[in-house]
Amino acid sequence: MRSSTLKVDGSEGKVSEKLIKFNLITERSGGYVVDITIFLQVLVNSILLGGMYAVISIGLNIIFGVLKIVNFAHGELIMLGMYISYWLTVLYGLNPYITLPIVAATLFLIGLVVERVLIKPILNAPSINQLLTTAALILILQNIALILWRADYRGVSVKMPLISIGPIFISATRLVAFIGGLAASLCLYYILMKTDLGIRIRAVAQDPEVAQIVGVNVPRIQTLTFGLGAMLAGIAGSLMIPIFMVNPTVGSNFGLIAWVIIVLGGLGSFTGALIGSFIVGFIEAFVGILISLEMARAVAFLAFIAILLFKPAGILGEKARV
């Protein structure tokens, strides 16, 4: 099928060789033209990537929104979810997507234990104590994984067809991750907005002292919220294992990008986390094709730094909370 093109004026100016190399811009008589097919393909990739990042970030965001603690080990919880899904697939022949409920329940229980043992004692401690504790948790989980499973890269292959819509191709595994991430986000939104538990979570997030006065069991809500955030990390792990290889340090990458996303959108903001996910997905997809994959992540971190400097409350501001 012949791809559509859009003429670009000012062809006498310099045009990036990368644009021409990846056929995003083609030189024709009288100027340069943008290849709409390639542009739409990259746009679709950015949307799918944003959906995957959403499920990574919303769990971290709800933990910060309610407990007001910086959980640097969130990426390691995703890593544990990937390993659990991997071993269930390898040892029992399960489809990694079928393992999702088991992984989610397991990470929920792990989250409850971590909150009770490590997080609750430091909730009222100085911020530096909280940072050091969650940073230590990173090392603990990474070294446990290293002892149990060594540093080998492991992955599973899921036989799924490549979906084509005209000239646009969609990876089925990434589409499943996108749908799963979107579904998890919508389920969390429903819980927060329409259920009694959600009302209590939002009350604790806004003012734990007032919530305690009106009868909310604040410690229990904090524990359940951390477990819920860990469960979302487990869901992310099950959705990611058919796409990414897992090793003991893979969680660091996911944890960093999750922090970039929630800072972009606004700490504690559910809607902001979704917006930040798609912004980062857009940046990485387009910069990755135009410049390089390494620069794509660098540009995302530059956006992170810019937000910290010029709009520390995030894109939606301090009042944008669930």
C-alpha positions as CSV (number, residue, x, y, z in Angstrom):
1,M,0.0,0.0,0.0
2,R,1.3,3.4,-0.9
3,S,1.8,5.6,2.2
4,S,0.3,9.0,2.4
5,T,2.6,12.0,2.6
6,L,2.4,15.6,3.7
7,K,4.5,18.3,2.1
8,V,6.8,20.2,4.4
9,D,7.5,23.8,3.4
10,G,10.9,25.5,3.7
11,S,12.8,22.6,2.1
12,E,15.9,24.8,1.7
13,G,16.5,24.6,5.4
14,K,18.4,21.7,7.0
15,V,16.5,18.5,7.5
16,S,17.6,16.0,10.1
17,E,19.3,13.0,8.6
18,K,17.6,10.8,11.1
19,L,14.2,11.9,9.8
20,I,15.2,10.8,6.3
21,K,17.0,7.6,7.5
22,F,13.8,6.3,9.2
23,N,11.6,7.5,6.3
24,L,9.7,9.9,8.5
25,I,10.6,12.6,6.0
26,T,11.3,11.9,2.3
27,E,13.0,14.2,-0.1
28,R,10.9,14.8,-3.2
29,S,11.1,17.3,-6.1
30,G,10.2,20.7,-4.7
31,G,10.7,19.9,-1.0
32,Y,10.4,17.3,1.7
33,V,7.3,15.4,2.7
34,V,6.3,13.8,5.9
35,D,5.4,10.1,5.7
36,I,2.0,9.9,7.4
37,T,2.1,6.1,7.7
38,I,5.4,6.2,9.6
39,F,4.1,9.0,11.8
40,L,1.0,7.1,12.7
41,Q,3.0,4.0,13.4
42,V,5.2,5.9,15.9
43,L,2.0,7.6,17.4
44,V,0.4,4.2,17.9
45,N,3.6,2.9,19.6
46,S,3.7,5.9,21.9
47,I,0.1,5.3,23.0
48,L,0.8,1.7,23.7
49,L,3.9,2.6,25.6
50,G,2.0,5.2,27.6
51,G,-0.6,2.6,28.6
52,M,2.1,0.2,29.8
53,Y,3.7,3.0,31.8
54,A,0.3,3.9,33.4
55,V,0.1,0.6,35.3
56,I,3.7,1.0,36.4
57,S,3.1,4.5,37.9
58,I,-0.4,4.4,39.4
59,G,0.6,2.0,42.1
60,L,3.5,4.1,43.2
61,N,1.3,7.2,43.0
62,I,-1.5,5.9,45.3
63,I,1.2,4.9,47.8
64,F,2.6,8.3,47.9
65,G,-0.8,10.0,47.9
66,V,-1.9,8.2,51.0
67,L,1.2,7.4,53.0
68,K,3.3,10.4,51.9
69,I,6.3,8.2,51.6
70,V,8.9,8.0,48.8
71,N,8.9,4.3,47.9
72,F,12.1,3.9,45.9
73,A,11.6,0.1,45.9
74,H,8.4,0.1,43.8
75,G,10.4,-1.0,40.7
76,E,11.7,-4.0,42.7
77,L,8.1,-5.0,43.4
78,I,7.5,-5.0,39.7
79,M,10.6,-7.2,39.3
80,L,9.3,-9.7,41.8
81,G,6.0,-9.8,39.9
82,M,7.9,-10.5,36.7
83,Y,9.9,-13.3,38.3
84,I,6.8,-14.9,39.9
85,S,5.0,-14.8,36.5
86,Y,8.1,-16.2,34.8
87,W,8.4,-19.2,37.1
88,L,4.7,-20.0,37.0
89,T,5.0,-20.0,33.3
90,V,8.2,-22.1,33.1
91,L,7.4,-24.6,35.9
92,Y,3.7,-25.1,35.3
93,G,3.2,-24.2,31.7
94,L,0.8,-21.4,32.4
95,N,0.2,-18.5,30.0
96,P,1.8,-15.4,31.7
97,Y,-1.4,-13.6,31.4
98,I,-3.2,-16.4,33.3
99,T,-0.7,-15.9,36.1
100,L,-1.9,-12.3,36.6
101,P,-4.4,-13.0,39.4
102,I,-1.9,-15.2,41.3
103,V,0.9,-12.6,41.0
104,A,-1.5,-9.8,42.0
105,A,-2.6,-11.6,45.1
106,T,1.0,-12.6,46.0
107,L,2.3,-9.0,45.7
108,F,-0.7,-7.7,47.7
109,L,0.4,-10.0,50.6
110,I,4.0,-9.0,50.2
111,G,2.9,-5.3,50.2
112,L,1.0,-5.9,53.5
113,V,4.1,-7.4,55.1
114,V,6.5,-4.8,53.9
115,E,4.2,-2.0,55.1
116,R,3.8,-3.6,58.5
117,V,7.4,-4.5,59.0
118,L,9.3,-1.6,57.3
119,I,7.1,1.3,56.4
120,K,4.8,1.7,59.4
121,P,7.6,2.2,61.9
122,I,9.0,5.1,59.8
123,L,5.9,6.9,58.7
124,N,6.5,9.7,61.2
125,A,10.2,9.6,61.0
126,P,12.3,12.3,59.2
127,S,12.3,12.1,55.4
128,I,15.9,11.0,55.2
129,N,15.0,7.9,57.3
130,Q,12.2,7.0,54.9
131,L,14.5,7.5,51.9
132,L,17.2,5.3,53.3
133,T,14.8,2.6,54.4
134,T,13.2,2.2,50.9
135,A,16.6,2.5,49.3
136,A,17.8,-0.3,51.5
137,L,14.8,-2.3,50.5
138,I,16.0,-2.0,46.9
139,L,19.3,-3.7,47.8
140,I,17.5,-6.4,49.9
141,L,15.1,-7.4,47.1
142,Q,17.8,-7.2,44.4
143,N,20.2,-9.4,46.3
144,I,17.5,-11.9,47.3
145,A,16.6,-12.2,43.6
146,L,20.3,-12.5,42.8
147,I,20.8,-15.3,45.3
148,L,17.7,-17.2,44.2
149,W,17.9,-16.8,40.4
150,R,21.4,-15.4,39.6
151,A,22.0,-12.5,37.3
152,D,20.8,-14.3,34.1
153,Y,18.3,-12.5,31.9
154,R,15.1,-14.5,31.6
155,G,12.0,-14.1,29.5
156,V,9.0,-15.9,28.2
157,S,7.6,-16.1,24.6
158,V,3.9,-15.7,24.0
159,K,2.8,-16.7,20.5
160,M,0.4,-13.9,19.5
161,P,-0.2,-12.6,15.9
162,L,1.0,-9.2,14.7
163,I,-2.1,-7.1,14.2
164,S,-2.3,-5.0,11.1
165,I,-4.7,-2.1,10.5
166,G,-4.0,-1.1,7.0
167,P,-0.3,-0.1,6.9
168,I,-0.2,0.2,10.7
169,F,1.2,-2.8,12.7
170,I,0.5,-3.4,16.4
171,S,2.3,-5.8,18.6
172,A,-0.3,-8.0,20.3
173,T,1.7,-8.3,23.5
174,R,2.0,-4.6,23.8
175,L,-1.7,-4.2,23.0
176,V,-2.6,-6.6,25.8
177,A,-0.3,-4.7,28.2
178,F,-2.0,-1.4,27.1
179,I,-5.5,-2.9,27.6
180,G,-4.5,-4.4,30.9
181,G,-2.9,-1.2,32.1
182,L,-6.0,0.8,31.1
183,A,-8.3,-1.7,32.7
184,A,-6.3,-1.7,36.0
185,S,-6.3,2.1,36.0
186,L,-10.1,2.3,35.5
187,C,-10.7,-0.3,38.2
188,L,-8.6,1.6,40.6
189,Y,-10.5,4.8,39.7
190,Y,-13.8,3.1,40.3
191,I,-12.6,1.8,43.7
192,L,-11.4,5.3,44.7
193,M,-14.5,7.2,43.5
194,K,-17.4,4.8,44.0
195,T,-16.7,2.5,46.9
196,D,-16.6,3.0,50.7
197,L,-13.0,1.8,50.8
198,G,-12.1,4.5,48.1
199,I,-13.8,7.2,50.2
200,R,-11.8,6.2,53.2
201,I,-8.6,6.1,51.1
202,R,-9.2,9.6,49.8
203,A,-10.1,10.9,53.2
204,V,-6.8,9.6,54.6
205,A,-4.9,11.0,51.6
206,Q,-6.4,14.5,52.2
207,D,-6.1,14.7,56.0
208,P,-5.4,11.6,58.1
209,E,-6.0,13.4,61.4
210,V,-9.5,14.5,60.4
211,A,-10.2,11.0,58.9
212,Q,-9.2,9.5,62.3
213,I,-11.6,11.8,64.1
214,V,-14.5,10.8,62.0
215,G,-13.9,7.1,62.6
216,V,-11.6,6.0,59.8
217,N,-9.1,3.3,60.8
218,V,-6.1,5.2,59.4
219,P,-3.4,2.6,60.0
220,R,-5.5,-0.1,58.4
221,I,-6.2,2.1,55.3
222,Q,-2.5,2.8,55.0
223,T,-1.7,-0.9,55.1
224,L,-4.3,-1.7,52.5
225,T,-3.2,1.1,50.3
226,F,0.4,-0.1,50.3
227,G,-0.8,-3.6,49.5
228,L,-3.0,-2.2,46.7
229,G,0.0,-0.4,45.3
230,A,2.1,-3.5,45.5
231,M,-0.7,-5.5,43.8
232,L,-0.6,-3.0,40.9
233,A,3.1,-3.6,40.6
234,G,2.5,-7.3,40.4
235,I,-0.1,-6.7,37.6
236,A,2.5,-4.6,35.8
237,G,5.0,-7.5,36.2
238,S,2.7,-10.0,34.6
239,L,1.9,-7.7,31.7
240,M,5.6,-6.9,31.2
241,I,7.2,-10.3,31.2
242,P,6.2,-11.2,27.6
243,I,7.7,-8.0,26.5
244,F,10.8,-7.4,28.6
245,M,13.5,-9.7,29.9
246,V,13.7,-9.9,33.7
247,N,16.9,-9.9,35.9
248,P,17.5,-8.7,39.5
249,T,18.1,-5.1,38.5
250,V,15.4,-4.6,35.9
251,G,13.2,-2.9,38.5
252,S,15.5,0.1,38.7
253,N,14.5,1.2,35.2
254,F,10.8,0.8,35.9
255,G,11.1,2.6,39.3
256,L,12.9,5.6,37.8
257,I,10.4,6.1,34.9
258,A,7.5,5.7,37.4
259,W,8.9,8.6,39.4
260,V,9.4,10.7,36.3
261,I,5.8,10.1,35.4
262,I,4.2,10.9,38.7
263,V,6.3,14.1,39.2
264,L,5.3,15.2,35.7
265,G,1.6,14.7,36.4
266,G,1.6,15.8,40.0
267,L,2.4,13.7,43.1
268,G,-0.7,12.0,44.4
269,S,-2.8,12.8,41.4
270,F,-4.4,9.8,39.7
271,T,-5.3,11.8,36.6
272,G,-1.9,13.3,36.5
273,A,-0.2,9.9,36.6
274,L,-2.2,8.9,33.5
275,I,-1.3,12.1,31.6
276,G,2.3,11.8,32.6
277,S,2.4,8.2,31.4
278,F,1.3,9.2,27.9
279,I,3.6,12.2,27.8
280,V,6.6,10.0,28.6
281,G,5.4,7.4,26.1
282,F,5.1,10.1,23.4
283,I,8.6,11.5,24.2
284,E,10.3,8.1,24.2
285,A,8.6,6.8,21.0
286,F,9.3,9.9,18.9
287,V,12.7,10.8,20.3
288,G,13.7,7.1,20.0
289,I,12.9,7.0,16.3
290,L,14.2,10.5,15.5
291,I,17.5,10.5,17.5
292,S,18.2,7.3,19.5
293,L,16.7,5.1,22.3
294,E,19.4,6.3,24.7
295,M,18.4,10.0,24.1
296,A,14.7,9.1,24.4
297,R,15.2,8.3,28.1
298,A,17.5,11.2,28.6
299,V,14.9,13.6,27.1
300,A,12.3,12.2,29.5
301,F,14.6,12.9,32.4
302,L,15.2,16.4,31.1
303,A,11.4,17.0,31.1
304,F,11.5,15.7,34.7
305,I,14.1,18.2,35.7
306,A,12.3,21.0,34.0
307,I,9.1,20.2,35.9
308,L,11.0,20.2,39.2
309,L,12.5,23.6,38.3
310,F,9.5,25.5,36.9
311,K,6.4,23.6,38.1
312,P,7.3,21.5,41.1
313,A,3.6,20.6,41.8
314,G,3.3,18.9,38.4
315,I,1.3,19.6,35.3
316,L,-2.1,19.5,37.1
317,G,-0.9,21.4,40.2
318,E,-1.3,20.7,43.9
319,K,-5.1,20.7,43.9
320,A,-5.3,18.0,41.3
321,R,-5.9,15.0,43.6
322,V,-8.2,12.0,43.3
